[in-house]
Structure formats: C-alpha cells, structure tokens
Amino acid sequence: MTDILNLIKEKDPGEVEFFQAVKEVVETINPVLERNPEYRQAAIMERITEPERVIIFRVPWVDDQGQVRVNRGFRIEMNSAIGPYKGGLRFHPSVSLSILKFLAFEQVFKNALTTLPMGGGKGGSDFDPKGKSDNEVMRFCQSFMSELFRHIGSNTDVPAGDIGVGAREIGYLFGMYKKLRNEFTGVLTGKSLSWGGSLIRPEATGYGNVYFAAEMLATRNQTLDGKTCLVSGSGNVAQFTIEKLIQLGAKVVTLSDSSGYIYDESGIDAGKLEYIKRLKNVRRGRIKEYAEKYPEAVYTDADISLGYNPLWNHKASCALPCATENEIKEKDAQNLMNNGIILVSEGANMPSTPEAINIFLDKKILYAPGKASNAGGVAVSGLEMAQNSMRINWPREEVDNRLKTIMKSIHKTCLNAAAEYNEPGNYMAGANIAGFVKVVNAMLDQGVV
C-alpha cells in the first residue's frame, strides 16, 4: 500500500492531516485488499482517496465598521456511494484544504458505520466567529451561503454544524438558502426545534461518545459509575459528554479551551456544568473564568512549548478528548498510561496522533477511534433528515433510544469486523474495515463513476 501513500504525497504535497488520515486507514485494511483482489483491479484506493468534488470560493462580507473582509470557503464532497454527501461546516482560522479533506475522508467511513444512507463530505471557512457581533456573523453566513447553495440540497449534500458553527450560524445559513432557492427543505441539520430540528441533536455527539465508552467497558464487566474521567474541550461535544458521564455516575475533573484548562479535583457536577454552558454558549467566555467562579479548581495556561498537554497528566480511569485533531501526542499518551487510564474514547475527530494510538494499542487499553465513538452526531443528523422528509418530529425518548441502538450497533460492528480479520478487540481496525467494505462494495455495484 505504499504506492497509494506515495501517490497522495506526490499529488497533495503539504496536506499532512489528510495524509495522516489516509495512512491510518491504509495500514489497517491491507488484509481486506488481500482477501478481495477485485478491489485492486477496480483501483478502489485511488478512487476512494480522491474527492468526487472540491469546491473553493471567496466569501466577501462587511464588518460593523463598514470594512470589506474576504475569507475563503470550502466544500469537500468526498464520496456519495451510499447516499448524499453529509458532514459539517467548520468556521475556524485553522481551516485549510488538508484539514477539510481529512475530515471528509473520515466522515465517509463514520457515516457508513451508522447504517444510515449517507455519503461523506465536509466544508467550512477560515472565518473566526469569536469576537464577532451577531450582525457580522449573519453577514458572513449569508455571503458564504450565496455560493454554497449552488452545490447542496436535501438529496445532494446536507451540511451540518461543526467547530464555530452552532445554532446561530445554522439559522443564518438556512435563512439565506431558503431565500435563494425559494424552498423549505431539510438541506441543513442542527436546525432549531421550531423549524425542523431534532431533539437530542445538540447532545448526540457527546451522548453517543459516552454510550460507546459504556459498551466498551461492558466487555470487561465494568461501568462508568465511579470512574474518574478527563475531558478536553468545552464546546458542544465536551458539554454533553460531561452531562452523560455525570448521569452515569462518573466524575469529570478537567475541561479546556484554546487558552488553557481547568482541573477540578472535586468534580464538575450538574450545577457547574450549567455554568459552563452559560459561559461558553451565551457569554462566549473563556474557561479561565470557571476557576474564578469555583476557586477549588486550578487553571493552567496553554503552553505549546512544553511539547505535551498537562491536562492528560492527572490520575483517572477514562480519557475522552473532545477538542480538536492531534491533541493527544506521544508524551500525552505515555502520561495517560502512567496515570491509570484504561479507556480512551474520542469525541473529536482524529484527536490522537499515530504515535499515541500505537501506545494505546500496544497497552491493549480500550481505545475507540472518533469515526466510531463520535458517530452519534451524524447519526442523529441522519434521523433529523428522516424526520424532515416525513414532516414529523419524534419525541426525545425515541430519538435517544435510536441513538443508543445505533451506537450499540457500531460497537458490535467494529468488534465483529476486527475479529473477522484477526484483530480481536481492536476497535480502530474494526471501524476502518467495516466502513471501508461497505463503501467500497457500493462503489463496485455502481461501476466506474
């Protein structure tokens, strides 16, 4: 498989995140390719690693001072073999072609694991909503959608939210789409409940992450009750990961944002979590304010010169990274092992570096890759699409039960695929193999297109 990796390096120089994502999959699916020579004959690897469509466009907008600003917009339509493209929009200064291609590539297999008919895509902009007024965000979103609307639709490509794109941004984007197309369709997911959203959608990624972690622990006759957990991030995924952990009896002691992290040895209870939600969702404040509100917590500034993140250097049983890609490096993984971690369940996309993953696999801890453990968000997005198509809304309990069922199914699928290819208990291999086989077989059925 070195041929395909060399080809990507040659065709896409500098796209390190995309190369990392492809390499992780390639290294685990070799047994599948050996067992199915027709995949090589059909140039499946060359086709599945090449986006079906890449859209790049400028996004001009006017700030509150009347100054014209220009950002870059993207949409990567990676693979539609099993359904319309599906994946979030990310607004963050770090957004690049490489990052969005890696996210879209991961999304293809994640969506396949949900059992729902969804292809994979991703998009966004290097626009930073932090510090912007509501009117500035609205003007940006309207300009962004004035180009994107040409390429999306309920049966073509259905974007959702991601980092920097929450209910506010989805509302502005949907409003502009509706105006331009003169139609009200389920073209975006993550909508507000009053106009087509689904119950449990904001909670889904975090809840699903915890449901998957609970399933992994059950294989060793353990539960989350009484377990101390480290959680990174403080956005939507982290908030609802913590909420479900609390409900299942676990104690969460950390949270972070780009400025630093807090360690609260007494644990983040339901009341403290409500404060975090107001802090981050309403006031859009910094996590440092948590330590000012609760003096028993210790705040530490982020310091990239350390080469590791001290958040991952506390005694705990479980780690649930919910911030961003490559946040757990080799030294962090070593610190986690030294501090008694038995489970890592990824709420973010590709938060662990290859070196860190190798340590987790070598130590045979319970390690869940994001394409499996954080699939709950896109699963409920798929359920939102179904509700939109039928013009109905399911009650909270029904959506939550469907989410639990999907996460249980993903867990079982990963274990079965890993065992079939002589990798028992290896969730990363199982997730990659199961998602890959489903998508590839659909591609073969549809011919060379």
N, C-alpha and C positions, 0 to 999 in steps of 0.2 A: 504493500500500500504506500510505499514511499513515493511511487510515481505520482499519485494524486496530490500528495502533500507538496512535492516539488513543483507540480503544475500550479498549485494555488500560490505558492511563494513567488513564482515567476509572473503569474498574471496579476496578482494582487499584492505587490510589494508594500510592506509597511502596515498591512492590515493584521496586526498582531492578535487582536481579540478574536477576529474571525478565524484566523489560522488555529488559535488555541481551541476554539470550539470544535472545529472540524477534526483536529488531531485527536481530541478526546474520544470522539465517536469512532473514527477510523481504527484506533487502537483496540477497540472492543468488538468490532463487527467482523474481524477477519475470519473467524470460524463460520460465520454466516455466508460469506463470499466463497469460502472453500467448499461448503456444502451445496451451494447454488451457483454453478458456473455460468448459468444463463444471465446472471446479474452483470458479470464482467462483459459478456458478449453484447449486452444492451447498453454498455457504457453508463451504468447506473450511477457510479460515483461521480463521474464527470458531470452528469446531469443534475444530480441532487445537490451538489455543492455550488451550482451556478444559479443565481436568482432568475426566475422567469421574467422579472421586470424590475428595473431600478429607476425610480423617479426622483430627480433632484430639481429643485426650483428655488427662486429667490422669494423672500417674504418681506416686502416693504411695509412699514407701518409708522405712525406718527405718535411720538410720546406726548406727555402732558405739557411740555414746554414748546410744542409745535415743531420739534426737530424730527426730521425723517430718519428712521433707523432701517437697517436692512439685515435680516438674518437669512439663514439657509434652511430650507425644508427638504425632507426626505420621505419616501415611502419605498420599502423593500418588499416586493411581492415575490416571496421565495418559492412557494410550492402550493399548487392547488389540486393535487391529485385526489384528495379525499373530501374536498369541499372548498368554499370560498376562502380567500385569504383572511386570516384572523390574527390579530396581535395589536399591542398597544401603541400609543404615541407617547414619546418621551420628550419633554422640554427641559433641557439642561445644557449648560455650557460645554460639557464633555461630549455631547452628541457628535458622532462622526460616522462616516460610511462604514468603517470597520466595526464599530460598536453595534450599529443597527443591523449589519449583516450577521454578526454573531447572534444577536438576539432573535432575528428572523429564522436563522438556521435551527437554533434551539427550539423555537416555537413550533416548527414543523413536527418534531418528534413529541413534544409536550402535548400538542393538540391531538396527535394520533393516539396517545395513551388514554385520553379522556373517554374514548369510544364514541365521541360526538363527531359529526361530519364537518370538520373544519380544517382548512389548509393553514399554512403559516405565513405570517408577514410581520413587519414592524416598521415604525416610522417615527418622525419627530422633527425637532429643530434644536439648534444651538441657542435658542432664546432662553433666557433665565427669568422665570416669573417672580423670583424672590425680589422683594423691594419694589415691585411694580404695582401701580394702582389698579383697581378693578377695570377702569376705563382703558388703561394701557393694555392689559391682558385681553380685554374684549377686542380692541382694535387689531392686536396681533392675531388672535384666533380667527377673526373674520378674514383677514388678509391671507392667512395660512389656508383656510378652507376655500377661498376663492380660486385656488389652483387645485387643491386636493380633491374637490368634489368631482372633477372630471374622471377620476380614476377609481372611485369607490362606489359601493352600492350594496344593498342587502343580500344580493346573490353573487356579488363580485368580490368585495373586500370590505370587511367590517372592523374598523379600528375600535380601540378602547383606550382607557387611560393607562398611564404608567407614571414614572417619576416626573413630577412637575405638572401632571395633567390629572386633576381631580374633578369633582362635580362641577365646580365653577367653569373650568375650561371646556368640559364636555358640553355644558349648556350653551356656551357661546359658539362652539363649533357646530353643534346640531342646529342652532337657530339659523346660522348662515347657510348651512346645507339645505335646510328646508326652504329658505327664501330663494336660493339659486335654482333648486330643482322643482320647486312648487309641488312637493310631495312630503308626506309624513310616513317615513318607513324606519325600520329598525336598522339603520345604517351605522349607528354607533352604539356601543354598550357602555354601561356605567352611568346611564341616564338617571335623573331624579325619579322617584317613585310616582309622582303625579303625572308624568308624561312618558311612561313606557319603561321605566327602570324595574329591576327585580329586587325583591327582598333578599337579603344575605349577600348581595353583590359586593358591597364595600368590605364585608367581613371575610369574603370567600377565600382569598389567598392565604390570609393568616389562619383562619379556622382550618382550611384544608391542610396546611403545613402541620398543624398540631394533630389533626386526625391521622395523618400519615405517620408521624412520630409515635403516636399511641399504638398504631398497628405494628410498627417495628418492635417496640418494647414488648408487645404481647407475644412475639415469637420467642421471647426469653422469659415468659411468665412474669413480666413486670408491668407496672403502670406509671403514669406521670405523677400520681399522688405522692407528695412529699419530696419530689425531686427538685433540686436547685438548678435553675436554668439561666444561661447567659443569652441575651438577645441584643443584637445590634440594630441600629436604625431607630427611627421614632416616627416614621410616616405611617401610612395606612396599613401596610403589611405587618410592621412591628407592633402597632397598637392592637390589632385583632389577634395576632399570635399571642400576645400577653394576655388579652382578655380570655381567650380559650384556655390557656395554661392555668390561669387563676381558677377558672371554673372547674378544671380537672384536678385541682389540689396542688399544683406545682407552685414554687416560689421563684419569681423572676427578680434578679438583682442588678441588671445593667440595662442601659439604653444609650443611644448615641445619636449625634448628627455630625455634620462635616466639621464642626468647631471642636468637638471633643466628646467625652462620655461621662456618664454618672454611674457610680457604684453605690447601691443602697442595700446594705447587708441585712436590714430588717425586712426587705422585700417590698415590691411595688404592689400594693393592694388595689382594690377596685376604686377606692376614693382617689388615690394618687394617679391611677390611670385616667380617671375623668379629668383631672387637672392637666395631664399630658395632652389629652385630646383637645382641650380648650386652648392650651398653649400653642400647639402645632397647627391645628386646623382652623382656629378662629383668629388668634392673635399673630400666628406665624412667627412665634418667638424662637429662641434658642434653648437647647437642652440645659444650658448652664443655669437657667432660671429655676429649674427643678431643685437644684441644690440650695438655692436661695430660699425657696419655699419650704423645703424639708432639710433642715440643717444636718440631720443624721446622715445624709447622702454626701458622698465625696465626688467632686467634679475634677476631671483631668483634661487639660487642653490636648487637642490632637497635635502630634509631633511626628511628621513623616521621617525625620532624620533618624529616629530610633530603629527603623527597619522592621518593626513589628508593632502590633496594636495591644497595649496593656489591657484593654477590655477582655481579651481572651486569656488573661493570666490570673484568673480567680478560681477558687475551688468551686466545682459544680459537677453535675452529672450529665447535663444536656446543653448543647450549644445550638442556637437557631439563628444563623446570620440572615438578617432581613434588610440590609442596607444596599450594597452595590457589588459589582463584579470585582473579583480578586481581592477581597478584603481580608481573607484568611490566607496568610502566606506560610511558608515552611516553618519559620520560627513560631508563628502563632499556633500551628498545628502541634508542634512539639510541646508548647506550653499547655495546650488543651489536654494532651495525653498526660503530662506531668501532674495536672490538677484533677485527674479522675474522671474526665469526660468519657462516657460510654456511648453517646449518641450525638450525631450532627445531622440536623435536618434543615435543608436550605430553603429559606423563604425568598431569597433574592435569586437573580439569575447569575449562575456561574460565580458565586462568591468565593470559592476556594480555588487556589492555584493548582496546577498539576502536581507540584511538589507536595502540597498539603494533602491532596487527595491520595497520593501514594502512601503517605503516612497513615491515613485513616484506614485504607485497605490493608496495609501491612499489619496494623494492630488489630484488624478484624473487629473494629467497633461497628456499630450500626450507623452507616453513612447513607443518606438519601440525597441524590443529586436534584438540583432545582427542577429539571424537566419532569420529575416525578412528584416531588413533595410540594412544589408551589403551583401545581396544575389546577388547584381548586379555583383560582381566579378566572382562568379562561373557561373552566368547566361551567361555572355559573354564568359567565358571559354567553356561552352556548345555550344555557337554559333561558337566559333573557331573550336571545334571538328566537327561541321556540315560542316563548310567551308572546312576543311581538307578532310573530306570524299568525298565531291563533287569536290575537286580540284579547288575551286574558291575563290575569295575574294570579299566580299560585300563592297560597299562604306561606308564611315564614317557615313553619314546620315542614311543609312539603319540600321547599327548596333546600332546607338544611338536611333533610333526610336523603334527598337526591345527591347532595354534595358528599355526605358520608358514604353513600353507596359507591359513588364514583371513586373516591379516594381509597376505599377498601378494594375496589376492582383494580385500580392502578397498582396497589401494593401487591396483590396476588399475581397480576400480570408480570410484574418485574421479577418476582421470585420464581415463577414458572419458567420464564424465558432464560433466566440465569442458570437454573438447574438443567434445562434442556441442553445448554451449551457448556456444561461442566464448570460453571461458575457459581456454585450454590452460595446463597446469601449475599451475592454481590449485586446490590441494587443499581449501581451505575451501569454495569454490563447489561443487566436485565432491562433497564429503561431504554438504553440505546438500541439493544437488539429488537425489543418488541416494537418500539416506534419505527425503527428503520424497516423492518419486514413489512409492516402494514402499509407504509407509504410506498415502498418500492413495488410491492405486488400490485398496488393500484396503478402505478406508473406503467408497469408492464402490460396490464389489461388495456390501457388507453393508447398504446402504441408510441411511436417516436414523435412526440409533440413538444 
